[in-house]
Amino acid sequence: MQTNPTLDMKPTTIRQPGTLDTAHDARRRRLLLAFAALPLASLPFVPRTARAAQQAVIEGRDRWLFPGWESFVEDETPACLRIVDLIGKVADKMAARGIHCTTVIAPLKARASADKLADGQAVSDAVMKRYAALFAHAAEIKLDMVDGEAALKAVDTSADNTYIRADYHWSAHTSEAFADATAERLRASKVLDGAHGDGTPLGDWTEEVNYGDLANLLPPERKRAIGKDRFIVRQEQAEGGLLAGAASIVHVVGNSMVQPYLGFPQKLSNVLELPVGLTWTFGDTGPWKTLVDYLESADFKQNTPKAIVWQFNEGQMMFGPGATGQWDPKSIQPDGDWLARVEKALA
């Protein structure tokens, strides 16, 4: 397997989102774009099962691209519901420690942008109904989950699409809509009542032109035909007004959907007017290892937040901690062993 020694795959923890390291964040974006030079088998945001299949990209209409490793036909709702139950167990353990857990699930791109699928391609009825089923089940077990369907409808599509055309990720406008919805859930929980701090100021919207990460997986000629994307993102603020060493009141744990480049933690901090921290890793690490690594970290022990926002991707919701072939080998562990680590970290 070809590797690049300059790639930093460790979780990125940002405890002062108002004073983000501009050079570091720009380097992260260049990092994602640089994956064009790597073989599919070494790409960290592509699940290992997809690397084996070598079916990385599905082409839709109007030069839209979709991740081939996320099925929009197979009905895996029962497995996803079992994962919601596991998340609920963890949320209950957090609550026993005095920490509120709000869950965010980034919707499947093919479902969110179903009108961009090619003729003959269609999201199955079961997959179309899956997100609503997850949300309803979360309500049944009293797991606090953001209503992703409502958040998608709140995106200003006159300013940008909900997802980036030839990229895996949602747009920054969608990221901010989900941050708004997350803030509403946290406020409704009352867990932040009485909390004080400063929020992150938001920069003006700006536009960058680059190839999307899915376009980078295509052969050169096809990549050129697909063309570059417009990345509409916030200008980064060099100064955020937070006191040095300010502890996070809310901590976001997730994958590249919540990376600073797309603005989720900054928007959440801005709306809540509170410091928001972030731990994120690429998709092949998985949400399970990302969370337990954070809970076992010195940062968590020394600065335990009032709330944790735990982010998932809908296309991976059927895979638990022990999903062989889905996560990086170092991330895989039996569900029971993983849960035991969580319990110990929260003790």
C-alpha positions as a printed Julia matrix, in Angstrom:
347×3 Matrix{Float64}:
   0.0    0.0     0.0
   1.36   3.38   -1.0
   1.49   5.88    1.84
   2.33   9.51    2.16
   4.39  10.29    5.27
   3.19  13.9     5.29
  -0.44  12.93    5.89
  -1.56  13.43    9.48
  -4.39  10.99   10.12
  -4.69  11.65   13.84
  -7.85  13.24   15.26
  -7.8   16.99   15.06
  -8.9   18.57   18.34
  -9.74  22.28   18.27
 -10.6   23.68   21.66
 -10.62  27.31   20.59
 -12.68  27.4    17.4
 -12.53  31.16   17.3
  -8.77  31.05   16.96
  -8.44  28.31   14.37
  -5.0   27.83   12.86
  -5.63  29.17    9.36
  -2.52  27.57    7.9
  -3.42  24.21    9.47
  -6.98  24.29    8.15
  -5.81  25.24    4.66
  -3.34  22.35    4.84
  -6.21  20.0     5.71
  -8.09  21.09    2.59
  -4.98  20.63    0.45
  -4.64  17.22    2.09
  -8.06  16.15    0.87
  -7.35  17.43   -2.62
  -3.95  15.72   -2.7
  -5.6   12.3    -2.47
  -5.89  12.4    -6.25
  -2.27  11.23   -6.32
  -2.97   8.2    -4.13
  -4.39   4.84   -5.21
  -7.96   4.09   -4.19
  -6.77   1.44   -1.73
  -4.95   4.05    0.35
  -7.64   6.72    0.55
  -8.72   7.22    4.19
 -12.23   8.51    3.5
 -13.15   5.45    1.41
 -14.33   2.45    3.49
 -12.16  -0.62    3.08
 -14.93  -2.67    1.48
 -15.18  -0.09   -1.29
 -11.43  -0.14   -1.82
 -11.59  -3.88   -2.37
 -14.43  -3.55   -4.84
 -12.7   -0.69   -6.69
 -16.13   0.77   -7.51
 -15.55   4.19   -6.13
 -17.75   6.54   -8.12
 -21.24   6.52   -9.62
 -21.89   9.16  -12.28
 -25.24  10.9   -12.27
 -26.73  13.56  -14.48
 -25.25  17.04  -14.97
 -21.78  15.69  -14.06
 -22.84  14.85  -10.5
 -20.88  12.13   -8.72
 -21.92   9.79   -5.91
 -19.86   7.45   -3.69
 -20.12   3.94   -5.05
 -19.47   2.39   -1.65
 -22.79   3.66   -0.24
 -25.72   1.67   -1.59
 -28.9    3.6    -2.27
 -30.81   0.4    -3.07
 -30.14  -2.19   -0.36
 -32.45  -2.13    2.65
 -30.24  -2.29    5.73
 -32.65  -0.44    8.0
 -32.79  -3.21   10.67
 -29.01  -3.11   11.09
 -29.12   0.69   11.29
 -31.78   0.54   14.0
 -29.57  -1.78   16.05
 -26.8    0.8    15.79
 -29.19   3.48   17.04
 -29.81   1.26   20.06
 -26.05   1.05   20.68
 -25.74   4.82   20.4
 -28.6    5.13   22.87
 -26.75   2.97   25.4
 -23.72   5.23   25.13
 -25.85   8.36   25.45
 -27.37   6.93   28.64
 -23.89   6.31   30.05
 -22.91   9.88   29.2
 -26.05  11.15   30.91
 -25.11   9.23   34.05
 -21.85  11.19   33.99
 -23.75  14.47   33.57
 -23.01  14.85   29.86
 -25.77  15.34   27.31
 -25.37  13.6    23.94
 -26.91  14.95   20.74
 -26.53  12.82   17.62
 -26.17  14.17   14.08
 -26.45  11.88   11.05
 -25.26  13.31    7.73
 -27.81  12.14    5.14
 -26.97   9.88    2.22
 -25.91  12.07   -0.71
 -27.88   9.97   -3.21
 -31.08  10.49   -1.23
 -30.48  14.17   -0.54
 -29.72  14.75   -4.24
 -31.88  12.04   -5.78
 -32.83  14.31   -8.68
 -29.19  14.24   -9.8
 -29.03  10.47  -10.27
 -28.81   9.3   -13.88
 -31.71   7.78  -15.8
 -32.19   4.21  -14.66
 -30.78   4.97  -11.22
 -33.14   5.47   -8.31
 -33.07   5.39   -4.54
 -35.11   2.43   -3.31
 -38.26   3.04   -1.33
 -36.69   1.43    1.75
 -33.66   3.73    1.62
 -35.89   6.77    1.05
 -37.72   5.91    4.29
 -34.65   4.88    6.31
 -33.65   8.24    7.76
 -37.17   8.86    9.05
 -37.14   5.39   10.62
 -33.87   6.15   12.42
 -35.19   9.47   13.68
 -38.44   7.88   14.9
 -36.59   5.07   16.67
 -34.28   7.56   18.36
 -37.34   9.35   19.71
 -38.73   6.05   21.01
 -35.6    5.32   23.05
 -35.24   8.99   24.06
 -32.01   9.51   22.15
 -31.55  13.17   21.23
 -31.11  13.26   17.46
 -31.14  16.18   15.05
 -33.97  16.06   12.5
 -31.84  15.84    9.37
 -34.82  15.95    7.03
 -35.9   19.3     8.45
 -32.33  20.58    8.4
 -31.98  19.73    4.71
 -35.17  21.64    3.93
 -33.74  24.66    5.74
 -30.73  24.9     3.4
 -30.8   27.98    1.18
 -30.44  26.21   -2.17
 -30.42  29.53   -4.01
 -26.96  30.05   -2.5
 -25.59  26.51   -2.88
 -26.55  22.87   -3.34
 -27.11  20.66   -0.32
 -24.11  18.55   -1.37
 -21.03  19.44   -3.38
 -21.52  18.19   -6.95
 -18.42  16.01   -7.45
 -17.41  15.65   -3.8
 -18.48  13.27   -1.03
 -19.24  16.05    1.43
 -22.25  18.21    2.13
 -21.91  21.89    1.32
 -20.94  24.46    3.92
 -24.5   25.83    3.76
 -25.83  22.38    4.67
 -23.2   22.04    7.38
 -24.38  25.32    8.9
 -28.05  24.31    8.63
 -27.25  21.16   10.61
 -25.3   23.25   13.13
 -28.35  25.48   13.57
 -30.55  22.43   14.12
 -28.02  21.01   16.58
 -28.01  24.25   18.54
 -31.8   24.04   18.78
 -31.6   20.52   20.2
 -28.95  21.52   22.74
 -30.96  24.52   23.88
 -34.08  22.4    24.2
 -32.2   19.95   26.41
 -31.56  22.76   28.96
 -28.12  21.26   29.62
 -26.45  24.53   28.63
 -28.58  26.72   30.88
 -26.28  28.95   32.88
 -23.24  28.25   30.71
 -21.15  31.27   29.81
 -18.51  31.92   27.2
 -17.83  33.47   23.83
 -18.93  32.28   20.43
 -16.85  32.12   17.28
 -17.32  35.03   14.84
 -18.13  33.96   11.29
 -16.3   35.19    8.22
 -17.88  36.32    4.96
 -18.77  33.77    2.32
 -16.11  33.2    -0.3
 -15.67  30.84   -3.25
 -12.85  28.44   -4.06
 -12.57  26.33   -7.2
 -11.08  22.85   -6.91
 -11.69  19.28   -7.96
 -13.99  17.4    -5.61
 -12.66  14.31   -3.84
 -14.88  11.99   -5.91
 -13.65  13.58   -9.14
 -10.13  12.87   -7.94
 -10.92   9.14   -8.0
 -11.65   9.15  -11.73
  -9.24   8.49  -14.59
  -7.6   11.73  -15.78
  -9.71  12.18  -18.92
 -12.98  11.59  -17.1
 -11.87  13.84  -14.25
 -11.28  16.69  -16.68
 -14.71  16.1   -18.2
 -16.4   16.25  -14.8
 -14.57  19.48  -14.06
 -13.89  21.45  -10.93
 -16.37  22.37   -8.2
 -17.24  25.64   -6.55
 -16.56  25.35   -2.83
 -18.57  28.12   -1.16
 -17.13  28.44    2.33
 -16.57  31.03    5.03
 -13.41  33.1     5.13
 -11.44  32.01    8.15
 -11.16  34.4    11.06
  -7.65  34.86   12.42
  -9.01  36.34   15.63
 -11.93  34.86   17.48
 -12.07  36.69   20.77
 -11.85  33.58   22.95
  -9.61  33.58   25.98
  -6.5   31.46   25.59
  -7.12  28.03   27.07
 -10.9   28.45   27.18
 -12.49  25.09   27.94
 -15.08  23.71   25.54
 -18.66  23.73   26.82
 -19.76  21.58   23.88
 -17.51  19.09   22.07
 -18.15  17.77   18.56
 -16.91  14.27   17.69
 -17.18  13.14   14.08
 -15.64  12.77   10.66
 -14.73  15.11    7.81
 -18.33  16.31    7.49
 -17.69  18.42   10.59
 -14.17  19.53    9.66
 -13.56  23.28   10.15
 -13.33  23.88    6.39
 -17.08  23.29    6.08
 -17.89  25.36    9.16
 -19.95  23.11   11.45
 -18.14  23.77   14.77
 -17.74  27.5    14.1
 -21.43  27.93   13.28
 -22.49  25.9    16.32
 -20.27  28.03   18.55
 -21.55  31.23   16.97
 -25.22  30.33   17.46
 -24.76  29.04   21.02
 -22.37  31.88   21.91
 -20.22  29.29   23.68
 -16.82  27.64   23.1
 -17.15  24.49   20.99
 -14.36  21.94   20.69
 -13.82  19.42   17.92
 -12.32  15.97   17.44
 -12.58  14.63   13.9
 -11.0   11.84   11.89
 -11.36  10.54    8.36
 -14.17   8.1     7.6
 -12.18   4.88    7.69
 -11.37   5.42   11.37
 -15.07   5.27   12.12
 -17.24   6.99   14.73
 -16.59   4.35   17.37
 -12.83   4.67   17.68
 -13.04   8.44   17.25
 -15.36   8.71   20.24
 -13.53   6.32   22.55
 -10.18   7.94   21.75
 -11.62  11.3    22.76
 -13.2    9.92   25.95
  -9.85   8.36   26.91
  -7.92  11.56   26.17
  -6.38  13.91   28.7
  -8.42  16.74   27.18
 -11.69  15.03   28.12
 -10.49  14.22   31.62
  -9.32  17.77   32.28
 -12.1   19.63   30.45
 -15.24  17.5    30.52
 -17.9   19.24   28.39
 -21.55  19.66   29.27
 -22.58  18.17   25.94
 -21.1   15.97   23.21
 -22.34  16.19   19.64
 -21.65  12.8    18.03
 -21.78  12.81   14.22
 -22.31   9.85   11.89
 -22.84   9.28    8.16
 -26.09   7.61    7.13
 -24.23   5.44    4.64
 -22.23   3.86    7.48
 -24.99   3.56   10.05
 -25.28  -0.19    9.59
 -21.72  -0.82   10.79
 -20.8   -1.21   14.47
 -17.37  -1.13   16.14
 -16.57  -4.69   15.05
 -17.46  -4.31   11.37
 -14.59  -6.19    9.73
 -13.65  -4.72    6.37
 -15.39  -1.4     6.99
 -12.95   0.37    9.3
  -9.2    0.6     9.46
  -7.87  -2.6    11.14
  -6.66  -0.64   14.18
 -10.19   0.72   14.66
 -12.02  -2.61   14.71
 -12.97  -4.19   18.04
 -15.87  -6.33   19.28
 -18.9   -4.31   20.31
 -18.64  -5.5    23.92
 -14.97  -4.59   24.23
 -15.62  -1.17   22.74
 -18.52  -0.52   25.1
 -16.38  -1.59   28.05
 -13.77   1.01   27.07
 -16.47   3.67   26.92
 -17.76   2.69   30.35
 -14.27   2.83   31.82
 -13.54   6.21   30.24
 -16.77   7.64   31.63
 -16.33   6.15   35.1
